[in-house]
């Protein structure tokens, strides 16, 4: 299982295996999302049809959890 903060995740500062269970938390330690993915977790969040669109320094949530993360960023 991978457990990192969102900034390290966005910067891809972690090692990822092929099939991962992951937990997304806010800065207070509250769980926002639990997932499991066969594909790259980063792609699942920021790639095509992901949870978050990141354009330059603007973040837009494209799913409910993406919108929550944007609100609490």
C-alpha positions as CSV (number, residue, x, y, z in Angstrom):
1,X,0.0,0.0,0.0
2,X,1.2,3.5,-0.8
3,X,0.6,6.3,1.8
4,X,1.9,9.7,0.8
5,X,0.7,13.3,0.8
6,X,-1.0,14.8,-2.2
7,X,1.9,17.1,-3.2
8,X,4.4,14.1,-3.3
9,X,1.8,12.2,-5.2
10,X,1.3,14.9,-7.8
11,X,5.0,15.3,-8.3
12,X,5.3,11.5,-8.7
13,X,7.8,11.3,-5.8
14,X,7.1,7.7,-4.9
15,X,7.6,4.1,-6.1
16,X,4.6,2.3,-7.6
17,X,4.1,-1.4,-8.2
18,X,1.8,-2.7,-11.0
19,X,-1.3,-3.4,-8.8
20,X,-1.7,-1.0,-5.8
21,X,-4.1,-0.4,-3.0
22,X,-4.0,3.3,-2.1
23,X,-5.5,5.7,0.4
24,X,-6.0,9.4,-0.3
25,X,-6.0,11.6,2.8
26,X,-6.2,15.3,3.5
27,X,-3.6,17.1,5.6
28,X,-5.5,16.3,8.8
29,X,-5.3,12.5,8.2
30,X,-9.0,12.2,7.2
31,X,-9.5,9.6,4.5
32,X,-11.0,11.0,1.3
33,X,-10.7,8.0,-1.0
34,X,-9.6,4.4,-1.0
35,X,-8.9,2.8,-4.3
36,X,-7.1,0.0,-6.1
37,X,-5.8,0.2,-9.6
38,X,-4.0,-2.0,-12.1
39,X,-2.9,1.0,-14.1
40,X,-0.7,3.8,-12.9
41,X,-2.3,5.5,-10.0
42,X,-1.0,8.9,-11.1
43,X,-2.7,8.3,-14.5
44,X,-5.9,7.3,-12.8
45,X,-6.0,10.7,-11.1
46,X,-4.4,13.1,-13.6
47,X,-4.5,11.2,-16.9
48,X,-7.3,11.0,-19.5
49,X,-10.7,10.8,-17.8
50,X,-9.0,11.0,-14.4
51,X,-10.3,12.6,-11.2
52,X,-8.4,15.9,-11.5
53,X,-7.5,18.2,-14.4
54,X,-4.3,20.1,-13.7
55,X,-3.7,22.9,-16.2
56,X,-0.7,25.0,-15.3
57,X,-1.4,26.0,-11.7
58,X,-5.2,25.6,-11.9
59,X,-6.8,22.5,-10.5
60,X,-10.3,21.3,-11.5
61,X,-12.1,18.3,-10.1
62,X,-13.7,16.2,-12.8
63,X,-15.2,13.7,-10.3
64,X,-16.8,14.0,-6.9
65,X,-13.6,13.1,-5.1
66,X,-11.6,15.3,-7.4
67,X,-13.9,18.2,-6.5
68,X,-13.5,17.5,-2.8
69,X,-9.7,17.5,-3.1
70,X,-9.8,20.8,-5.0
71,X,-12.0,22.4,-2.3
72,X,-9.6,21.3,0.5
73,X,-6.3,21.9,-1.4
